[in-house]
Amino acid sequence: QRKNPFSNDNRLASKPVHTHRGDPTYGRPPEGSQTEQRGKDAHSHVGKEVEELCLIIRNTGEVGEDGHVSVTFGQLFETYVTISNKVVGILLRARKHGLVHFEGEMLWQGKDDDVIITLL
């Protein structure tokens, strides 16, 4: 539509041409857009959920010989599922940020109830 001489849609003409991988704006929403704001809000919300998960681990877990607080996945799941149904996703995000450690790639309710989650 950008090249269509019969198009009267001025919104199309104001959009930038496609960006490329080397461009710092590649894969990012336009600055000041509602999409950018929604992304920032979602990032903030997930950050708060990770903080809350770490607090729950600290409150329900036990301090080990190494000084770190640990809890089993089963115990954490039972405690946290009343708060949010995204326990595993939040755990994965917390591990990505270096806040918790556990063995395995994914945790499954029932099967992995005895896996130890350590708060770093």
N, C-alpha and C positions, 0 to 999 in steps of 0.2 A: 504494500500500500504506500510505502514511502516514495516509490518512484512512479506511482500511478498519477498521471496528470489530471484525471477526472475526480480524484479524491478531494473532498473538502475538509477532511479531518486534520486539523492543525496539531492535535496532540501527537500524531505520528511523526510529524516533521521535527518536533522538539526533542524526540528521544535520541540519545546518542547512538552512534553506530556500534556494532558489536565490539566488545573488548576482547583482548587476547590474554593468554596465560601470563605473560610478563607484566601486564598492567596491574598496578596495585588495587584497582577497583574490580578486578576480575572475580566473579562469583560473589560479589557483595551487592546488597541493595543500594539504591541511590541514597546519598546522605540526606537526612532530614525527612525521609519518606516514612509512611506508616509501617511499611515492612521492616525497615531498620529498627523502628521503635518496638515493634512486636518481638523482634529477635532479642533486643536488649532486655525487655521485660521477661522473656522466657529464660534467658541466661541467669538473670537475677533470681527468678523463682526456683530454678534448679539448684542454684548455689545455696539458697536458704534450706532446701530439702536436704542437701548434703550435710549442712551444719547440724540440722536437727537429727539426722541419722547418727552423726558422730556423738552428739550429746546422749542419745539413747544407748549407744554402745558403751559410753563412759558410765552411765548410770546403772545399766543392767549387767555389765561384764565384771570380770574379776581381774585384779592386778596380778600379773604373773611374776616370775622370778626376774625377768628382764626389765620389769617396770612398765611394760605395756599392758593395756587393758584388752582382754580377749573375751569373746562370747561365741557360742555356737550359732550356726546359721538358723537352726531350728528355733532356738530361744529368741533370736533377733526377729525372725519372721513372725512368730506369735506375738511379740510385743509391738512391732512396727506396722503389721498389716492392719491394725485398727486405725492407724493414722493415715496410711497411704497404701495403695495396692501396687506401687511401683518399687517395691523393696529391692529387687534384683537390679533394676535399671539404675537406681540411685547408688547401690553398692558398686556397680561397675564404674559409674562416674567418679565416685570417691576414690576408687583404686587408680583410675586414670590420673587423678590429681595427687596421688601419693599419700592419701590420708588413711587408707586401710590396706591390709594385705590378707589374701586368702588364696588357697591352692585351687587350681582349675580355671577354666575359661568362663564357665557359666555355672550357676548354682540352681538346683532344682529342689522344690519342696518335697520332703519325704526322702528322696534319694541322698541329698547332701545335708541332712539335718545335723550331722556330727562334724561338719567342716568348721574349723576354727577361723574366726574373723578377728584380726588383730588391729587395733587402733594405733596408728603410727603418730 
